[in-house]
């Protein structure tokens, strides 16, 4: 049984960063400018790409084989049933021997690796990241759904067209304001409805990752909160027609520490709570460490956990490309982040022990190899369960 108690402070892990029952939200870390993201599409381009037909299904002879023994054998059954671990995408040749039986190209894995990935008992979810770069059609989501078992769930990122306040050039620099940023109609048409239709019961999380905001919006963050509220309420209204046990979690991730400011965080939490959404723990070098983000999640309790363990802070807020270069081919742990792992494991065990779901996706850039980070985290959670 978990060591978690009825105290929400203990439930979310005694990090030592605040006192028992601390109701204050953290002061912000130093804000930074945004990581490069793809150029936003026009509404016409988004509509056109969202109707693209999926690729022809592969033949049985082309299937990717999973590594043996399966990742998580003997470990997965020691974890809470409400916990889902997975990767941020799956097309990494360096996972040979861990996830894949032999060497496959990135292209082959992207097209054909999902079925093998989902056979591993530890891998019960995965993030569809390509939907951030362009909207996907319901038929494209359906192709993914057909490749995984009934109990598998997807975390799906909303398009940058909706989530980036700037239209960006090819080099990632903001060129102009995005006129459809946080547009409820566009979000529903190009993202929420297609994902719900194509994935059905296999849709676990609708994730809105808000790109770093330009300075003008950071200064007037209350205005952005009002726009976010309209979007969140529209999504809630759209999902209200689904059976309660089939509704995906709606989560918002941010990339600016300003969202955690004492004058902003309570309003942010109230909007999420009123719209039935949650805050995604974004463990990214642009954001404060996990201990400083947990107060916002406590303010939403009771509720699920959505966490994306992304870039190790040793690489700094602008170090994603450096992390990729130094950690490739992602076949071993190179930068262990024991502090994050310990707090995250306690948080997962506490939340799941109270009957709430937990979705945790891990990037290779977190420690060097996402599958091995999942094993490390699973072992830590299992120890919490046994304590």
C-alpha positions as CSV (number, residue, x, y, z in Angstrom):
1,X,0.0,0.0,0.0
2,X,1.2,3.5,-0.7
3,X,2.5,5.6,2.2
4,X,0.3,8.5,1.1
5,X,-2.0,9.8,3.7
6,X,-5.2,11.9,3.5
7,X,-3.1,15.0,3.5
8,X,-2.8,16.5,0.0
9,X,0.7,17.6,0.9
10,X,1.8,14.0,1.6
11,X,-0.3,12.8,-1.4
12,X,1.8,15.0,-3.8
13,X,5.1,14.1,-2.2
14,X,6.9,15.8,0.7
15,X,9.4,17.7,-1.4
16,X,10.7,19.9,1.4
17,X,10.0,22.9,-0.7
18,X,7.1,24.2,1.3
19,X,5.4,23.7,4.7
20,X,2.6,21.3,5.4
21,X,-0.7,22.6,3.9
22,X,1.1,25.4,2.2
23,X,-1.6,27.2,0.2
24,X,0.8,29.6,-1.5
25,X,1.8,29.1,-5.1
26,X,5.4,29.6,-6.0
27,X,7.1,32.7,-7.2
28,X,8.1,32.5,-10.9
29,X,11.5,31.5,-12.1
30,X,13.2,33.7,-14.7
31,X,11.2,33.6,-17.9
32,X,12.8,32.8,-21.2
33,X,11.8,33.1,-24.8
34,X,10.3,30.2,-26.7
35,X,11.8,27.1,-28.3
36,X,11.4,27.1,-32.0
37,X,8.1,25.5,-33.1
38,X,6.8,24.9,-36.6
39,X,5.2,27.7,-38.6
40,X,1.5,27.9,-38.0
41,X,-0.7,26.9,-40.9
42,X,-3.5,28.9,-42.3
43,X,-7.0,27.8,-41.6
44,X,-7.3,26.7,-45.2
45,X,-4.1,24.6,-45.0
46,X,-5.3,23.0,-41.7
47,X,-8.6,22.1,-43.2
48,X,-6.9,20.6,-46.3
49,X,-4.4,18.5,-44.3
50,X,-7.0,17.3,-41.9
51,X,-8.8,15.6,-44.7
52,X,-5.8,13.7,-46.1
53,X,-6.4,10.0,-46.4
54,X,-4.3,7.6,-44.3
55,X,-1.6,5.4,-45.8
56,X,-2.6,2.0,-47.1
57,X,-2.4,-0.6,-44.2
58,X,0.8,-2.7,-44.2
59,X,0.9,-6.4,-44.8
60,X,1.6,-8.9,-42.0
61,X,5.0,-9.7,-43.5
62,X,6.1,-6.1,-42.9
63,X,5.4,-6.1,-39.1
64,X,8.0,-4.9,-36.6
65,X,8.8,-7.5,-33.9
66,X,9.0,-6.5,-30.3
67,X,12.1,-7.2,-28.2
68,X,12.1,-10.2,-25.9
69,X,11.6,-10.4,-23.0
70,X,8.9,-7.8,-23.1
71,X,9.7,-4.6,-21.3
72,X,8.0,-4.6,-18.0
73,X,7.5,-8.4,-17.6
74,X,7.2,-9.0,-13.9
75,X,7.2,-5.3,-13.1
76,X,4.0,-4.0,-14.7
77,X,1.7,-6.1,-12.5
78,X,3.3,-4.4,-9.4
79,X,2.1,-1.0,-10.6
80,X,-1.2,0.7,-10.0
81,X,-3.8,-0.3,-12.6
82,X,-4.6,3.4,-13.0
83,X,-1.0,4.3,-14.0
84,X,-0.1,4.5,-17.7
85,X,3.5,5.0,-18.7
86,X,4.7,5.6,-22.2
87,X,7.0,7.5,-24.6
88,X,6.8,10.8,-26.3
89,X,6.4,9.1,-29.7
90,X,8.0,5.7,-30.5
91,X,10.1,5.8,-33.7
92,X,13.6,5.5,-32.2
93,X,16.0,2.9,-33.7
94,X,18.2,3.2,-30.6
95,X,15.5,1.3,-28.6
96,X,16.8,-1.9,-30.3
97,X,16.9,-4.7,-27.8
98,X,14.7,-2.8,-25.4
99,X,11.5,-2.3,-27.5
100,X,12.5,-3.6,-30.9
101,X,13.8,-7.1,-31.6
102,X,16.3,-5.9,-34.2
103,X,17.5,-2.8,-36.0
104,X,14.8,-0.9,-37.9
105,X,14.9,2.5,-39.6
106,X,13.1,5.5,-38.0
107,X,10.8,5.6,-41.0
108,X,9.8,1.9,-40.6
109,X,9.2,2.3,-36.9
110,X,7.1,5.4,-37.4
111,X,4.9,3.6,-39.9
112,X,4.9,0.1,-38.4
113,X,6.3,0.1,-34.9
114,X,3.3,0.9,-32.9
115,X,1.8,-2.6,-32.6
116,X,5.2,-4.0,-31.3
117,X,5.5,-1.0,-28.9
118,X,2.0,-1.7,-27.5
119,X,2.8,-5.4,-26.8
120,X,5.1,-4.4,-23.9
121,X,3.2,-4.5,-20.6
122,X,5.0,-1.4,-19.3
123,X,4.0,0.7,-22.4
124,X,0.3,1.4,-21.9
125,X,0.2,4.9,-23.5
126,X,2.1,7.0,-26.1
127,X,2.0,10.6,-27.2
128,X,1.0,11.4,-30.7
129,X,3.2,14.4,-31.3
130,X,2.8,14.8,-35.0
131,X,-0.6,16.3,-34.5
132,X,1.2,19.4,-33.1
133,X,2.8,20.1,-36.5
134,X,-0.4,19.7,-38.5
135,X,-4.0,18.7,-37.8
136,X,-4.8,15.0,-38.4
137,X,-8.0,13.6,-39.9
138,X,-10.2,11.2,-38.0
139,X,-9.2,8.5,-40.5
140,X,-5.5,9.0,-39.6
141,X,-6.3,8.6,-35.9
142,X,-8.3,5.5,-36.7
143,X,-5.2,3.9,-38.3
144,X,-3.4,4.3,-35.0
145,X,-6.3,3.0,-32.9
146,X,-6.4,-0.2,-35.1
147,X,-2.8,-1.0,-34.2
148,X,-3.1,-1.2,-30.4
149,X,-5.1,-3.4,-27.9
150,X,-8.4,-2.2,-26.4
151,X,-6.8,-1.2,-23.1
152,X,-4.2,1.1,-24.7
153,X,-4.7,4.9,-24.6
154,X,-3.2,7.8,-26.5
155,X,-2.1,11.2,-25.4
156,X,-2.7,13.6,-28.4
157,X,-1.2,17.0,-28.7
158,X,-3.3,19.9,-30.1
159,X,-2.0,21.6,-33.2
160,X,0.4,24.5,-32.9
161,X,-2.1,26.4,-35.1
162,X,-4.3,26.6,-31.9
163,X,-1.6,26.6,-29.2
164,X,1.0,29.0,-30.5
165,X,0.4,32.7,-30.1
166,X,2.8,33.4,-32.9
167,X,3.0,32.5,-36.6
168,X,6.5,31.3,-37.0
169,X,8.9,31.1,-39.9
170,X,10.9,28.0,-40.9
171,X,13.7,28.9,-38.4
172,X,11.1,29.0,-35.6
173,X,11.1,32.7,-34.9
174,X,7.8,34.5,-34.4
175,X,6.8,36.6,-37.4
176,X,3.4,37.9,-36.4
177,X,0.5,37.3,-34.0
178,X,-1.5,34.2,-34.6
179,X,-5.1,35.4,-35.2
180,X,-6.6,32.0,-34.3
181,X,-4.6,31.4,-31.1
182,X,-6.9,29.5,-28.6
183,X,-9.8,29.6,-31.1
184,X,-12.5,27.3,-29.7
185,X,-14.1,26.7,-33.2
186,X,-10.8,25.8,-34.8
187,X,-9.8,23.6,-31.9
188,X,-13.0,21.6,-32.0
189,X,-13.0,21.3,-35.8
190,X,-9.4,20.4,-36.4
191,X,-8.5,18.5,-33.2
192,X,-11.1,17.5,-30.6
193,X,-13.8,16.1,-32.9
194,X,-11.3,14.2,-35.2
195,X,-9.4,12.7,-32.3
196,X,-12.6,11.6,-30.5
197,X,-14.0,10.1,-33.7
198,X,-10.8,8.4,-34.8
199,X,-9.5,7.1,-31.5
200,X,-12.9,6.5,-29.7
201,X,-12.4,4.9,-26.3
202,X,-8.6,4.7,-26.9
203,X,-8.3,8.5,-26.6
204,X,-6.8,9.1,-23.1
205,X,-5.7,12.7,-23.0
206,X,-6.4,15.8,-25.1
207,X,-3.3,17.9,-24.5
208,X,-3.0,21.6,-25.2
209,X,0.7,22.5,-25.0
210,X,0.9,26.3,-25.0
211,X,4.1,27.5,-26.7
212,X,6.1,30.2,-25.0
213,X,4.3,33.5,-25.2
214,X,5.6,36.8,-26.6
215,X,6.4,39.4,-24.0
216,X,3.3,41.4,-24.9
217,X,1.1,38.5,-23.9
218,X,3.1,37.7,-20.7
219,X,2.5,41.3,-19.6
220,X,-1.2,40.9,-20.2
221,X,-1.6,37.3,-19.1
222,X,-5.0,37.8,-17.7
223,X,-6.3,38.4,-21.2
224,X,-4.8,35.1,-22.3
225,X,-6.5,33.4,-19.3
226,X,-9.8,34.7,-20.5
227,X,-9.2,33.2,-24.0
228,X,-8.1,29.9,-22.5
229,X,-11.3,29.8,-20.4
230,X,-13.5,30.1,-23.5
231,X,-11.5,27.3,-25.2
232,X,-11.6,25.0,-22.1
233,X,-15.4,25.5,-21.7
234,X,-16.0,24.8,-25.4
235,X,-14.1,21.6,-25.1
236,X,-16.0,20.6,-22.0
237,X,-19.3,21.2,-23.8
238,X,-18.2,19.1,-26.8
239,X,-17.2,16.2,-24.6
240,X,-20.3,16.4,-22.5
241,X,-22.1,14.2,-25.0
242,X,-19.8,11.3,-24.4
243,X,-20.4,8.7,-21.6
244,X,-18.6,9.9,-18.4
245,X,-16.4,6.9,-18.3
246,X,-15.3,7.4,-22.0
247,X,-14.4,11.1,-21.8
248,X,-10.7,11.9,-22.3
249,X,-8.8,14.0,-19.8
250,X,-8.3,17.5,-21.0
251,X,-4.9,19.0,-19.9
252,X,-3.1,22.2,-20.4
253,X,0.8,22.4,-20.4
254,X,2.6,25.7,-20.4
255,X,6.2,26.8,-21.2
256,X,6.4,30.1,-19.3
257,X,7.0,30.2,-15.5
258,X,4.7,33.3,-15.4
259,X,1.7,31.0,-15.3
260,X,2.8,30.0,-11.8
261,X,3.0,33.6,-10.5
262,X,1.0,34.2,-7.3
263,X,-1.3,36.7,-9.1
264,X,-1.9,34.2,-12.0
265,X,-1.8,30.6,-10.7
266,X,-5.0,30.8,-8.6
267,X,-7.1,32.1,-11.5
268,X,-5.5,29.6,-13.8
269,X,-6.4,26.8,-11.4
270,X,-10.0,28.1,-11.1
271,X,-10.4,28.1,-14.8
272,X,-9.1,24.5,-15.1
273,X,-11.3,23.3,-12.3
274,X,-14.5,25.0,-13.6
275,X,-13.9,23.5,-17.1
276,X,-13.2,20.0,-15.9
277,X,-9.6,20.2,-17.1
278,X,-6.3,19.7,-15.4
279,X,-2.7,21.1,-15.4
280,X,-0.1,19.0,-17.1
281,X,3.2,18.8,-15.2
282,X,5.6,19.9,-17.8
283,X,9.0,18.7,-16.6
284,X,11.0,20.8,-19.1
285,X,14.1,23.0,-18.7
286,X,12.0,26.1,-19.5
287,X,9.8,25.5,-16.4
288,X,10.6,25.3,-12.7
289,X,11.4,21.9,-11.2
290,X,8.5,19.5,-10.3
291,X,8.4,20.6,-6.6
292,X,7.6,24.2,-7.7
293,X,4.8,23.0,-10.0
294,X,3.0,20.7,-7.6
295,X,1.2,23.4,-5.7
296,X,-0.9,24.2,-8.9
297,X,-1.8,20.5,-9.1
298,X,-2.7,20.4,-5.4
299,X,-5.1,23.3,-6.0
300,X,-7.0,21.0,-8.5
301,X,-7.3,18.0,-6.2
302,X,-9.0,15.6,-6.5
303,X,-8.2,15.0,-10.1
304,X,-6.0,13.0,-12.4
305,X,-2.2,13.4,-13.1
306,X,-0.9,14.2,-16.5
307,X,2.8,14.6,-16.7
308,X,5.3,15.0,-19.5
309,X,8.9,14.4,-18.4
310,X,10.7,16.1,-21.2
311,X,14.2,17.8,-21.1
312,X,16.8,17.3,-18.4
313,X,17.5,20.7,-16.8
314,X,21.2,20.2,-17.1
315,X,20.8,21.3,-20.7
316,X,19.2,24.6,-19.8
317,X,16.0,26.2,-21.2
318,X,17.4,26.4,-24.8
319,X,19.2,23.0,-24.8
320,X,16.7,20.7,-26.5
321,X,18.9,20.4,-29.7
322,X,22.0,19.9,-27.6
323,X,20.2,17.2,-25.5
324,X,19.2,15.4,-28.7
325,X,22.8,15.5,-30.0
326,X,24.5,14.4,-26.8
327,X,22.0,11.7,-25.8
328,X,21.5,10.0,-29.2
329,X,21.0,7.2,-30.1
330,X,18.9,7.0,-26.9
331,X,20.0,3.5,-25.9
332,X,21.1,4.1,-22.3
333,X,20.7,6.4,-19.3
334,X,23.3,9.1,-19.5
335,X,21.9,12.0,-17.4
336,X,20.0,10.4,-14.5
337,X,17.6,12.8,-12.8
338,X,17.1,11.0,-9.4
339,X,15.5,14.0,-7.7
340,X,12.7,14.3,-10.3
341,X,12.2,10.6,-10.4
342,X,11.8,10.3,-6.6
343,X,9.2,13.1,-6.3
344,X,7.4,11.9,-9.4
345,X,7.2,8.3,-8.1
346,X,5.7,9.5,-4.7
347,X,3.2,11.7,-6.5
348,X,2.1,8.9,-8.8
349,X,1.7,6.4,-5.9
350,X,-0.3,8.9,-3.9
351,X,-2.6,10.0,-6.6
352,X,-3.3,6.5,-7.9
353,X,-3.9,5.2,-4.3
354,X,-6.8,7.6,-4.1
355,X,-8.5,6.2,-7.2
356,X,-7.3,8.8,-9.7
357,X,-5.7,8.1,-13.1
358,X,-2.1,9.0,-13.9
359,X,-0.6,9.4,-17.4
360,X,3.1,9.9,-17.6
361,X,5.0,10.2,-20.9
362,X,8.8,10.4,-21.0
363,X,11.1,11.8,-23.6
364,X,14.6,10.4,-24.4
365,X,15.9,13.9,-23.5
366,X,14.8,13.4,-19.9
367,X,17.7,11.0,-19.0
368,X,18.9,9.6,-22.3
369,X,16.6,6.6,-22.9
370,X,12.9,6.8,-22.4
371,X,12.2,3.1,-22.0
372,X,14.9,2.7,-19.3
373,X,13.6,5.9,-17.6
374,X,10.2,4.2,-17.5
375,X,11.7,1.1,-15.9
376,X,13.4,3.2,-13.3
377,X,10.3,5.2,-12.6
378,X,8.1,2.0,-12.5
379,X,10.5,0.4,-10.0
380,X,10.3,3.5,-7.8
381,X,6.5,3.5,-7.9
382,X,6.4,-0.2,-7.2
383,X,8.5,0.4,-4.1
384,X,6.1,3.1,-2.9
385,X,3.2,0.7,-3.4
386,X,4.9,-2.0,-1.4
387,X,5.9,0.3,1.5
